Amino acid sequence: MAGFTRRAALAAAGAGALATPAILRAARPGSARRIVVIGAGVFGAWTAHHLLKRGHDVLLLDAWGPSHARASSGGESRMTRAGYGADEVYSRMARDSLPEWKSLSARAGLPIFHQIGVLFFGPPTERYLTDSATVLDRLAIRHELIQTPTLRKRFPMIAFEDETLGLYEPEFGALMARRAVQTLVAEFVAAGGRYAQKAVAPPDIRGQRLDHIVTTGGERIEGDVFVFACGPWLPKLFPAMLGKRIFPTRQEIFFFAAEAGDTQYLPGSLPGWADFNGGDIYYGFPDLENRGFKIAHDAHGPPIDPDAGDRTPRAEALADVRAFMKKRFPALADRPLSEARVCQYENSANGDLLIDRHPALSDVVLVGAGSGHGFKHGPAVGAYAAALVDGTLAKPEPRFSFASKGETQARAVH
């Protein structure tokens, strides 16, 4: 990357300064194909990255820019952890993604991965914790099961119940979301990929192939394969097929200021954490990069329109997290709110990802349904989607198929 600076490439990508012809240029010789990836969030960016590495001619589009404020990949921090109860498929994806996140972080000007550890906790009878430990043992992923006395000694800022079991993963931690995606897109551009800020109209589905897409500005863009990785906008682009299978929900996140000079909520003292709480999960982070103590309620919020939905945090949601902090983080319960934001999950019926070919269009691949837990899997999702695109996927995962996506919400993946 001689002569390349992350700042220069980000400026070019963010401004849409990399001109895109109305019709794509010819593909490279051999098996290379013209591929258009629509959506420059974490799934789209990693898919474009892997397709470019495989030698394809890749154009990446986004309506508002990589990891913009309304994207599910926007904002500051995301948790990366391998514990998923008995869902080994996601434990493996998290394990396989972590080295790529670490490598990207090492290349970036500012850290993308903070290895602060992750602590999940709940009652000793919680199968999610013990099932997670069984899977992590099988995958040789470092972890500890910690009983109440040790939990209280190591994490005195948390008010644990008398009977509590903790699952601690020391190799995992936090990903800086917006920075990660923007860095990845900048590298994609520097390596020869093309990016443009363009909005795509809903496809005109008539035959067995798409062949081209049209931007809202009327430009026709042709390609051999089209990958739609548009998060909560997927139901708007494919309303008949996904309108009742992907459910965008409104999620609120809060940051609080600890007492001046109080270091117990800093990385190194407090890990990323989640209280399983009988399945009604609350989670958060220490004071990463001086933003404050972060907390959110993981329960699915009300439906949201990603374009027109109100992004004003609700007083009821603030009261909810304060009540939880009074129980688990009592020293912070009445501390000043320093920041709040509203984002969204785009959920499948049960929380499984969607990575599959369109059932009617042979040249369209759908990637989405991050369901609030997908960001950490970005590198593995991109590799899987790229293999699906170029026909080298050895063994499709049935849980990622369109056929498995129901129309009734019944969350099963945490």
N, C-alpha and C positions, 0 to 999 in steps of 0.2 A: 504494500500500500504506500509506496514511495510517493511523496508529494501530496498525500491525502491527509486532511485534517477532519476530525469528526465535526467540528463546528461548521466548516465550509459545506460539507455534505448535508448536514442537517438544515442549514440555511437554504440550500438549493431544493432539498426535498420538501421542506415546510412551505416554501414559497411557490411550489409547483413549477419551478423554473426549468425543469427538465422536459423539454418539448416532446409531445407524443404525436406522431402522425395520425391522421384519421384512419388510415389503414396500416396495419403492422407490416414491417418489412419482412422479407422472406426468411424462413427458418434457416438455421445453420445446417450444413450438410449432415448426412447420416440419419440417426434416429432422433435428432433434436426436433422439438415441436414448438410452435408458437403458443404460448400459454399466457392467459390473462387472469390475474388474481384480483378479485374485487374485494376490497376490505383490507386496510393496513393496520389491523389490530394484531394481537399476539399470534393468533392462528394464521392469519393471512401473511404476516411478515415472515414467520418461520417456514411456512409452505413455500413462499417465493424464494427464500434463502436456499432451501434444500433443492428446489427445482433448478435454480441457477447453478448450484454445485454439480448437478447431474448433466449440465451442458445444454439445457433448454434456453430458448429465447423468451424471457419473462418480462411482462409488463405488470406492474402493481399499481392499482388505483385506489383512491379513497376520496370520499366526498368532502371531508373536512380536515384531513391530514392525519399522519400516524399517531395513534393513541390520543385522539382529541378528547376534549373534556366530557363529551357525552358518550364516548365509547365505553364498552365494558372493560376495555384494557386501559382506560384512562386512570387518573389519580396517582397516588404515591406508592402504596405498598401492597404486596400480595404475599400470602403465606406459601411456602413450599415445605411439604412434609410427605412422608411415605406411608404413614399409618392410615389405612382405609378400611378398618375392620377386616372382613373376609374378602373384600374386593381386590384380589391380587393384581388384576389388570392395571388398576390405577397405581398401586404400589410400584409395580415394575416401570410404569411410565414416568413416575416421579423420580425413581432411581436413575433411569436412563437419561432423563432431562437434566439432572443436576450438573454433570460435568460440562454440558454445553452452556448452562447459565454461568458457571464459574469461569469458563473460558471467555465468554462475552464480557463478564465483569472485569477480568484481568486486562482486556484490551481497551476498555472504556476509560475515559478521562476521570470519571467519578464512579464509585462502586455501584454495581447493579445488584449483587448478591451480598447480603449481610449474614454471616454464619453466626446467628445468635441462639440457635437451638429452638426447638418447639416442644411445648409441654401440653399434652391433652390430659384432662383429669375428670374423674367422676367416681361413683361408688364402686367398691371392689367387685360387685356383681355385674358391672357393665360389660357386656360381651364385646362391644366395639373395641374396648381397650385390650382385652385378652386375645381376641381374634386378630387384632392388628399385630400384637407381639408374636403370635404364631406365624403369621405371614412374613414379618420382618426377620424372624429367625430363619425361615426357609430361604429367604432372598439374601441372607448374610448382610443385612442392613443394621448398623449399630443402633442400639436403643437400650433403655433401662426401664424396668417397672419399679416404681418408687412408692413406698408405703407412707402413711401419714406423718410419722415422726420425722422422717428424712425430708419430706416435702416441706414441712414447716421450718426446718432448719435451713434448707437451701433457698427457699423462696418465702421469706418472712413477710413480704408485702402482701401476700395472698392469704385470705382467711379461709382455710380449708375446713371441711366438715371433719368430724372425729374419725369417720371411716371413709378414707379417700384413697384411690389408686391413681398414680400418675404414670403416663407413658411419655418418656422423654427421648427425643431424637436429636443428638448433639450435632449431627452433620448438616442439618437443614436450618431454615430460618426465614428470612424476608427477601423478597425481590422488589426492586424499585421499578414499578410498572411502566410509567410513561417513559422514563429514561431508558429502560430496557428496549422497548419497541422502537423508539426513535433512533437509538444507537444501531439496532439491527437493520433498520431501513437505510440508514446512512451507509453502513457497510455494504449492503446489497447494491446500492447505487454506485459506490466506489469500485465494486467488483464487476460492474458491467450491466447490472440490472437497470431497468427503467421504472421510474415512478412518476405519476402525474396526479394532481388533485382534480378529479372529475367525478361527478355523480352519475350513476347508471340508472336508467329507467327500468321498470319491471320488464323482463324478457317477454317477447312475443312467441309463445309456445304453440307451434302448429305442427311441425313434423317430428322426426326422430332425432334431429340435431338442431343446435342453436345457430352455429356458423358465425354469428356476429352478435354484438350487443350495441345498444345505442345510448349515448349519454343524454342527460337532460338538456344539454346544449345542442343536440341534434347530430353529433358526430357518430359515425359508424366505425366500430372497431372490430376487426376480424381476428380470428384465432383458430387454433386446432382444438384447444381445450379451454374451458372457462371454469375457474374455481371461485365459488361464491363463499366468502368467509366474512359475512356481514353482521354477525352478532344479532342484536335485537331487531335489525332491519331485514333479516331473512324472511320473516312472515309477510313483510310488505312487498318484497320482491317476488315471492312465491306464495301468494295468499291462498290459493286453492289447495296447495299441498302442505304448507307449513303453518297456515293461519291458525289451525287448531292443534298444532303439535309442538310449537315453541311458545313459551309464555314469559314475556318480559315482565319483571316485577321491580317495584321501587324499593331501593335499599338505602338506608341512612347510616352514615359513619360520623363519629364524633372524636375530637381530640381535646384533651384536658391538660392544663398546666399544673405540674406538681409544685410543691413549695420550693422557693428559691434555695438552691444549694442541695436539694434532696437528690441523691444519686441512685436510690434504690430502684427507680423506674427507667434507668438507662440500660442500653445493651451491655451485656456482661453481668448484670444483676438479674434483670427480668428477661426471660425468653419470649418469643412468640408463644401465645397461649390460647387454649380453647377449653371452656367448661362444657363438657358434653351435656350436663344438666338434663338427663332423661331424654335426650334427643332434641331439646330446645336450646340449641347451642348459642353461646355468646363467645366472642373471640376478640383478640386484640394483639397489640405490639407494644414494646417499650418505646421510649422517646427516640425514634429514629431520626437522625439528622435534624434534631431540634424542632420537630413539628409538634411534639407533645405526645402524651399517652393516648394510644388509639384504641377505640372500642366500638364494636358493632354487634347487633343482634342478627344472627344468621337466619332467622325465620323468614320465609318468603313474605315480602310486603305486597301491597295491592298492585294490580296491573298498572303498567305505565306505557305511554306512547313515547318512544325514544326521541321523536321530533318535538312534540308539543307538550310533553309531561312537565308538570311543575317541579322545579328542582329546589324548592325552598324546604329546608328541614322542618319537621313538625315538632311542636312543643311536647306532644305526647311521646314521641320517640326519644326525645332528650330525657324526659322524666323516666322512661323505661330503663335507659342505660344507667341513670343515676341510682335508681332503685337497685339494680343489679350490683353496681359498685359498692353500695352500702353493705351489701352482703359479702362480696368477695374482695373488694379493694376499698375498705372503709376510709382510709386516709385521703382518698381522692374523691369521695362521693360528693363533697360540696365545693370542690375546687373549680376555678373559673374555666368556662368553655373557651378554648382558644381557636377552634375551627370546626366547621361541619360541612358536609357535602352530601349530595344525593347522587347515587349511581344506579345501575340496574344489574340484575342477573338476567340472562336469557336461558330459561330452564326448559329442558325436555320434561316429559311427564314424570320420569323417575330419577332424573339427574344424570343419565348416561349421555356421553357425547354423541354428536352426529358427524360421521365422516364416511360419506358414501356417494356413489354415483346417483344422479337424478334418475328416478325410475323410468322416466319417459325419454330423456335426452341423453344420448350416449356420450356427448362431448361436454357434459356439465358434471362437476363434482361439488358437493355441498359439505361445508365444514363449519360447525357451530355447536350451539347448545352447551356452552361452557358451564352453565348451571351453578355459577358461583364458586366452582372449584377448579376450573379448567386452566387458569393462567399458568400455573406451575408446570403443566404438561406441554406447553408450547413447542419446545424442540421435538418431543416425541410425536406430537400431533402433526407437525410440519413434515417430519420424515415419513410418517404413515401416509399422509395425504399425497406426498410427492411420489411414493411408490405406487399408490393407487392410480395416480394420473398416468404414469408411464408404463403401467402394466407389469411392474416387478414385485407387487405385494405378494408375499409368499402365502400368508394365511389371514384372510379377512377376519376381523373380530365381529362376531354377530351382534354384540351389544352396541356397536357403532352404526349399525345399519339403519336405513330409513324404515325398513319393514318392522323394526322393533319399537318404533316410536308411537306411543299411544296418544290419545286425546284427553285423558283424564289424569289430572295431577295426583301423583302418589309417590312422594319423594322417598327414594331408597338409597341414594348415594350421598354420603356426608364427607 
